[in-house]
């Protein structure tokens, strides 16, 4: 990513622009504006004007706009897939997963919003509110800022905009400056589907653009590094606006002695190498019980050697694509080198691949321990360290020995035992005999503990977080004066106390004098 300055037809400067490259080839595939603070403020102002009209629509009407979006998405899936592959460098299959997710999200939130945001009746047995009608209602927050990452330019960017829109908010999306083109395609989708103007907008730019958005929006949904997430949370706290953060991960997988090794290896491979290992939910460390360690590692070695890597083309052309973020290549190499220097052994891979693109060979490491960066710091690449443990208790202890707590997985035939172990893990999401598949269950909350973030995606809270709660109490049959009102009447309060005794079963109070 480089900044350039383009010229208009008359030779005048057109403002700062960002060049977007193809990580697999190094070729520049587009330029986008580096939006200024003023331009961000203007976009938010337009969104703020458009939002009341959008919020005034009932859930059915908003769902109809989602139906149009879903149909557009599916009818343009080849174009979208091409663009994701071009700017992200991932395998074509990984890009298709993003489209499937967003199509499902359109359908899910169109249906679920009405139920999850419905008014809720409240009952109370307090003698002070008897006869009142009480309920809560959900109110849109206003303008939601979605700040997306570079690893999933559709799924983790536009995907977060969908429930925010379903809740009646306007959304301004700031995609990563490394992968902004897919977001702009979604802005085109909104126009071509006849969505209300300015309800969904995209502003492109680098870090300053995102900071300006955090300074002006009413809610921030941020996906990215823990370091940047802390700054976003601090600024949101200063402004007293809510935020939701999905941050880093060091997701672990435990292979129990009774596991089907075939299933264990297949889940491991998919969890570690899908999207080139460039996901917060990627399996980044494995703990294997000693009785099956050797057999598991041998089978995993065979499968790693079969994994293909290179420039993505058609379906089935490669399993692992390029490294999207340029500095990440150095981070992955540093983690491998650090492990080797401390005694680890590279079984497969271990180095960057030659060529014009940014590629790192799928890498399998053994003889690792927690003194190594590859077991403690987020790697975010196609590497996998595997560690032998004496038993499941040691595995659980080591999984929890981390500052991260996003996801974890357990592979074992005895699902009752695996469930008990799962509930001991310090992670917001745990899968048994799976990895990452929970992300596609939009009714299931997904969020991290510890340094992995605040709040959740999906589930009821995945849409309710985009609202503020209003409580309403209505006295349907108001008297001229209630018993408890000033001036106080001793007999009235003696009656209230007797009523409390009857209602709550407390011991009888002595008669007041």
N, C-alpha and C positions, 0 to 999 in steps of 0.2 A: 504494500500500500504506500503510494507516494502522493504528495500534493502537487498539483499542477495549476497553472492559470491559463484558461482558455480565452480567446478573443471573440468578440461579436463581429458581425459582417463589416462594420465600419472601423474595426481595429481597436475598439475600446475594451478594457478588461471586463470580463464577465464574472469575476469573482473566483474565489478559491474552489478548486475541484479536487476530488480524490480519485486516483486511478485504481481500478479493481482488476486484479490479475487472476488467471487460472492457475491454481496451485500445482496442477499436474503438468503444465507446459511452460509456465512463466509468461505466457502471452497476456497482454492487457486486453480485457474483454469489455471494458466500459469505463465511464467516468460519471461521478455523481457529485452534486454540490456539497460543500462543507458548510452547512447552515450556520449562520451567526446567531448570537443571542437574540438579536432583534427579530430575525426570521422565525426562530422558535417561538418567541412571544406572540408573534402574529398568528402562527399556526394554532397555538393554544387559544388565543382570543377567538379565532374562527370556530374552533371546536366548542368553545363555551357558548357561543351564540346558537350553534346548531343543536346542542345537547337537549335543551328543554323540549323541542319538537320531537326528537327521537324518544325521549323518556315518556312523552305523552301517548305514544303508540301503545296499544295493548300487546301482550306477549305473542298473541297470534299474528299480529301484523309484522312484528320484528322477525318472527319465525319464517314468514313468507320471504323476507329479504335473505334470510339464511338459506332457504331452499334454492333461491336463484344463485346464491354464491356457491352452494354445493354442486349444482349442475354445471356451473361455469368451470369450477375446479376440475371436475371429472372430464368435461369435454375438452379442456386445455391441458390434460395431464402430460402429454408428450412435450409440449412447450415448457411447462413448469419443470418437468424432470430434466430436460436439456439444460435449463438455466441453472438449476441447483447444482448439477454436475459441473457445469462450466465455471461457476464462481466459487464452488466449495471444494471440488476435486474428489468428491466421494464416489463410491461405486454406485451404479445406476439403481441397484436394488435398495440401497440405503436412502436414495432420494425418493423412491416410490413409497417407502415407509412413511415419509413425511406427508405425502399427499393422502395416503390412506388415513393417517391420524386426523388431518384437518377435515376431511370429508366426514369422518365419524364425529368429530367435535361439532361441526355444523348441525348434524342431526341430533346429537345428544343434548346440546344446550338449547336448541330450539324447543325440544320437548320438555327438558327438565326445568327450565327457567321458571315456567309458570307455577310448577309445584313447589320448588324450593324457595321461591320468593313470595309465596302467597301469605296473606294475612294470617296470623296465628292467634287464636283466642286464648286468653289467660284467665285462670280462675284463682280466686283467693278467698280464704275463710276468715280473714281478719274482720273483726266486728266493725272496724272503721270504714270498710269499703263494701259492706254487704249491699247487694242490689246494683252495684256498678257493672257496666259492660266494659270489658277491657280487652285490648288486642295490641299486637305489635305489627308494624309494617316495615318493609324494606324500601329504602329510598336510594336511588343512584347517587354516587359520590360526585359526579360531574365530569371532569376530564381525567381520564386515566392515561398515564404515561407507561408504555411498554418499552423497556430497553432490552433488546434481544442479543443473544450471543452469536458467534460466528459458526459454531459447529452444526447447528440445525436452523438454517435461515428461514424455513417455513414453520416447522413444528414448534420451536421454542420462541418464535417471534410472533408471527400472525396467530399461531395457536393460542397464545395467551390473550390476544385481542378478542377472540370469539366470546368467551364467557363475560368479559367486561362489557362488550356491546349488548349481549343478551340481557344484562342487568339494567340496561338503559343509559349507560354512559357513552360519551364520545371518547374515541381513542386516538392518541397520537403515538405512533410507533417509531422508535429510533432503532433501526437495525445496526448490527456491527458494521463498521466502515470497511471491513474485509469482505462482507457478503451482503451488500445492500440491494442487489438487483431483484432478488425474489420478492422482497417487501414492496418494491415499486410495482412489480407485476400484480400484487394483491391490491394496490391502490387503483390500478387499471381495472381489475375485476370489479371493484366497488362502483366505479363509474359506469362500466358497461352493463352492470346488473341494476342500474337505476337506484342505488342506495342514496339516501339524502346527502346532499352536498356537505362536506366537511365533518361528517360524523366519524369517518375513518380517514386519517391522514398519515403520511410518512414524511419524516424529516431525516435527511441523511447527514452524516458528519462524524467527526471523531469525538474524543472525550469531552471537549468543551460543549459540544452540541447536547450530549446527554446530560451534562451538568446543568445547562440552561433549562432543560426539560424538567429535571428534578426540582428546580427552583420555581416552577410555574404551575405544575400539574396539581391535581387534588389527591392523587394516589399514584404510587410508583410500583410497577411490577418489574423487578430486575432479575435477570439471569446472567451469571458470570462468576468472576473470581471472588473468593472470600475477602480479599484485600479491598477491592472496589466496592463490594457489598457493604462493608463496614462504613465506608465514606457515604454511600447512598443512605444508609440507615441513620447516620449522624445528621445529615442534612435534613432528612425527613423529620427527625426528632426536633430539630431546631424550628421547623415550620409547623410542627404539630399536625402532620398529615400521616396517614397510615401507609405502610409499604409491605410488600411481600418479596422475599428474597430466596431464590434457589441458587446456592453457591457451590463450592467445591465438594468433591467427594473422594474417598479412598475406599471404594466399595469392595467388600470381602466376600469370598465364597468358601464354605466349609464342605469338604467331601468326607462323609462318614464311612466307616468300614463296611457298612452293609449296602452302600450305594451301588446301583448299576453303573459300572464304569463307562459303558457306552453312552448312557444318558449324561453322566457327569462330564465326560469330555466334550460332548456336543454342546451342552449348556455353557461350559467354560469357554469354548471357542467362540460361540456367538456373543456371550457376554463381554468377552475381552476384546474382540476384534471387529465387531460390527461398528460401522462408521469410523473405522480405523482406530478404535479405542478412544475416540475424541468425544466422549460424553461424560457428564457428571455421574451417570449411572453405570459407567463401564466397570466391569470386574477388573480391579487393579491389584489384587493379591488373593492367593489361594492357600488354604490350610487343609492338609490332607492327613487323616489318621494313618498312623504308621503301618498297619497291616496291608493297606492297599496303595501305599505311596509309590512303590517302585512300578507296579503295574499301571497305575494311573499316569505317571510321568512318561513311561514308555509309549503308551497309546497317545498321549497328548503330543509327544515329540513327533510321532508319525503324522498326526493331523496338521501340526504346524508346518511341517515340510511340504504339505500339499496345498497350503494357502497361497493364492496368487496375489501379486501386488503390482500396480502399475497404472498407466493412464486409462481411465474408464472409457469404455466404448459401449457396445450393446450389452444386453443382459447376459450374465455369465462370463463376461470378459475378464473381470478381476474381482477378488474378494475384498481387498483392502486398497483404498484409494490414497490420495496425497494428504500431506499434513497442511491444513488450511492456514494456520497462523504461523508466519515465518519464524518467530522466536521459539516456537514450541519444538522445532526440530533440535535445537541446541539443548533444551530441557530434557528431552527424551534421551539424547546421547549422554548427557551428564549423569542421569540416573543409572544408566547401564554401566558407564565407566566407574561410577562410585561403587556400585555393587561388586563389580569385578575386583576392584582394588581392595575391597574388604572381604574377599573370599568366595564370592558367588561364581557360578559357572554358567557360561552361555551355552545352551544346548542347541538353539536355532537362532539365526539372525545376529543381532547385536550391533548393527551399523546402518548408517544412512546409505541409501541406494544412489548410484551415479545417475546422471541425466539432468535435463533442464528443470524438471519438476522437483517438488519437495516430497521425498519419499523416505520412509524408514522401514527397513525390512521387519516383518513380524518376528518378534523376539521372545524366546522362552528362557527364563532364568531359574536355576535351582540353587540349592545350598545358600539360601538367603536367610536373613534374620532382621530384627527390628533396629539394628544399628544403621541400616542402609536407607538411603533416600527413597528407593523404589518401594519400600514397605511403609513409609511414613508420610511422604509428600505426594501430592497429586501429580501424576505423570502425564496423563492425557495423550496417550499415544498407543501404538500397537505392540505393547510389551506386556509380559505377564510373569511375575515372580511367584514361584510355588515353594511352600515351606512345609516340612514334615512336622507333625505334632504327635505327642504320645497318645492323646485322647481328645474327646470332644470338649472336656472342661478346659484344657489348655487352649484349644481353638477359640472358644468363646472369650477367654481372657485376652487373647491376642487381638481378636477382632475389636474388642472394646478398648484396647490400648491405642486409641487414635483420637485426634482432635476433631475428626469428621464423623458424621453419623447420618449419611443420606440413605443408602441402601445396603442390604446384605442378602446373601443367599445360602441355602443349605440343601445339599443333595443327600438323600438317604431313603432306604426302602421303608423303614419304620416311620410313617408320617406322624404318629403320636409322639414319638421321641423327638423327631425333628421340630414339631410344633413347640414342645417344651423348651427346646434349645433356642428356637426363634424368639421366644418371649423373653429370653435373657440377653438378647443382643441390643446394644445401644444404637439403634438406627430407626429412622422414621418409617422405613418400609423394609419388609423382609419377605422374600419369596422362598417357597420350599419346592424343590425339584424344578425350578425355573430361574431365570435371571432376566430382568428388565421388562418382562411381559406385562407386569402390573401397570406400566405406564399407559398401556392401551385400554385399561379398564377405567373409563372416565367417571364411573360412579365411585371409585375407590380413591380416597385421599392420597396424595403423594407429596411429601415434604420432608425436610431434613432436620435432624437434631444437631446440637453442638455447633461447630463452625460451618455446618452445611446449610444454614439458612434459617429463615423465619417464615411461618405461614405454610400453606399448602396449595398445590394445584389439585383440580379434580374434586369429586365428591361435593357434598353440600357446601362446605366452606370454600371450595374452589370458585364458587360464584358469589356466595354471600359476602366474601371479603371485599367485593367491589360495591358494597352498599353500606349505608349507615342505618342504624336501627332507630325507629321512632316508636315510643310506647304511648298509647292513647287510652284514656279512661273517661267513660261517659256516665254521668249520673242521670239515669233515665227518669227517675221519679224524685226530683229534689224537693225536700221539705223546706219550710221557712227557716228552720234551725235544726242542726243535728245535735245529738246528745252530747258529743264531746266538745262542743264549741264554747268559746268565751262569751259571757262570764261562766266560769265553771260551776256546775251544780253537783254537790256531793252525792246526792241520791242517784244522779245519772251515772257517776263513775262507780258507785257501788253496784249498780245494775250491770255495767260493762264488765266488772270483775267477776260477777256471778256468771255472766255469759261466757267469759273466757274459761272458767272452771268447767262448764258444761261442754264447751266446744273442744277443749284440749285435754280434758281428763286430769287436770291438776287436782291437788288436795283442796278441800274447801278452806277458804280463807276465814279467819275470825271476823265477826261483824265489826265494821269500822265504827268508831265512836265519834 
